[in-house]
């Protein structure tokens, strides 16, 4: 299955502005140099990368748990994508995943094991394997 997204940029790097949209129509929005490197209310590619990673991770972890006979009531993941200036220029330097699950009858230790396997196994994690990732996983309740 192919999925589509597009972006258009107008102007130079610092004073220009752009728009990004996903093919399904579920999201479209502006971005700029300020939203990427200085902070503003607009989104940026790294934030959307984080959303994709959090969504993939939560879905993959819930699937792994269910396949092992431990269906989750919920799995919530936050992905913090860090983009910093390096010697080679700006780069995504880290992704910090925090996941919390409600999984009746499962120990916290087993949940962490499933989450660790998902960190290297979900589709987006595999695509981003060159980026250092951390994981904080725990059950809630």
C-alpha positions in Angstrom: 0.0 0.0 0.0 1.3 3.4 -0.9 0.4 6.5 1.2 0.9 10.1 0.0 1.8 13.3 1.6 2.9 16.6 0.1 4.5 19.8 1.0 5.1 23.1 -0.8 7.6 25.9 0.1 7.4 29.5 -0.8 10.4 31.8 -0.5 13.8 31.5 1.1 14.7 29.4 4.1 14.4 31.9 6.9 11.5 34.1 5.8 9.7 31.6 3.6 6.6 29.6 4.6 5.2 26.2 3.6 2.3 23.9 3.8 2.1 20.2 4.4 -0.8 17.9 3.9 -1.5 14.2 4.1 -3.2 12.5 1.2 -6.2 11.3 3.2 -7.1 14.9 4.0 -6.9 14.2 7.7 -4.2 16.9 8.2 -3.0 20.0 6.4 -1.1 22.9 8.0 1.6 25.5 7.7 5.2 25.3 8.7 8.2 27.6 8.6 11.8 28.0 9.7 10.5 29.3 13.0 8.3 26.3 13.6 11.2 23.9 12.9 14.0 25.6 14.6 12.7 28.3 17.0 9.3 27.1 18.1 5.9 28.4 17.2 2.3 27.1 17.1 2.7 25.7 13.6 3.7 22.1 13.0 7.0 20.9 11.5 8.2 17.7 9.8 9.7 16.4 13.0 6.4 16.7 14.9 4.6 14.8 12.2 7.4 12.2 12.2 6.8 11.9 16.0 3.0 11.4 15.4 3.6 8.7 12.9 6.1 6.9 15.2 3.7 7.1 18.2 0.8 5.8 16.2 2.8 3.0 14.7 4.3 2.0 18.0 1.0 2.0 19.9 -0.7 -0.1 17.2 2.2 -2.6 16.9 2.5 -3.0 20.7 -1.2 -3.6 21.1 -1.0 -6.2 18.3 1.9 -8.0 19.9 0.2 -8.1 23.2 -3.1 -9.4 21.7 -1.2 -12.1 19.7 0.4 -13.3 22.9 -3.0 -13.6 24.6 -2.8 -10.3 26.5 -5.2 -7.9 24.8 -4.7 -4.3 25.9 -7.5 -2.0 27.0 -5.3 0.9 25.8 -1.8 1.8 24.7 -0.7 5.4 24.6 2.6 6.5 23.3 4.3 9.9 23.1 7.3 10.4 20.8 9.6 13.4 21.4 11.7 13.9 18.3 14.8 16.0 18.9 16.3 18.0 16.0 19.6 19.7 16.8 22.4 21.3 15.0 25.4 18.9 14.6 28.7 19.3 12.9 27.1 18.1 9.7 24.1 20.5 10.0 20.7 20.0 11.5 19.7 16.4 12.2 17.2 14.3 14.1 19.4 13.3 17.0 17.1 11.4 19.3 13.6 10.0 19.6 12.3 9.5 23.1 9.3 7.1 23.3 7.1 7.0 26.4 4.4 4.4 26.4 1.8 3.5 28.9 -0.6 0.6 28.8 -3.6 -0.8 30.5 -3.3 -4.6 30.1 -5.3 -6.6 32.6 -3.4 -9.6 34.0 0.0 -8.6 32.6 3.0 -7.8 34.8 4.9 -4.5 34.3 8.1 -6.5 33.5 6.4 -8.4 30.7 4.9 -5.2 29.4 8.3 -3.6 29.2 9.6 -6.7 27.4 6.9 -6.4 24.7 7.6 -2.6 24.4 11.3 -3.2 24.0 10.6 -5.6 21.2 8.3 -3.1 19.6 10.9 -0.4 19.7 12.9 -2.3 17.1 10.1 -4.1 15.4 7.4 -1.5 14.4 7.5 -0.3 10.8 8.4 3.3 11.6 11.0 2.3 14.2 12.7 0.1 11.6 12.6 3.0 9.1 14.2 5.3 11.7 16.8 2.8 12.9 19.7 5.2 12.3 18.3 7.5 15.0 19.1 6.8 18.6 15.9 5.9 20.5 15.0 5.7 24.2 12.0 4.0 25.7 10.2 4.5 29.0 7.5 1.8 29.2 5.1 1.1 32.1 1.7 -0.2 32.9 -0.9 2.2 34.3 -3.3 1.3 37.1 
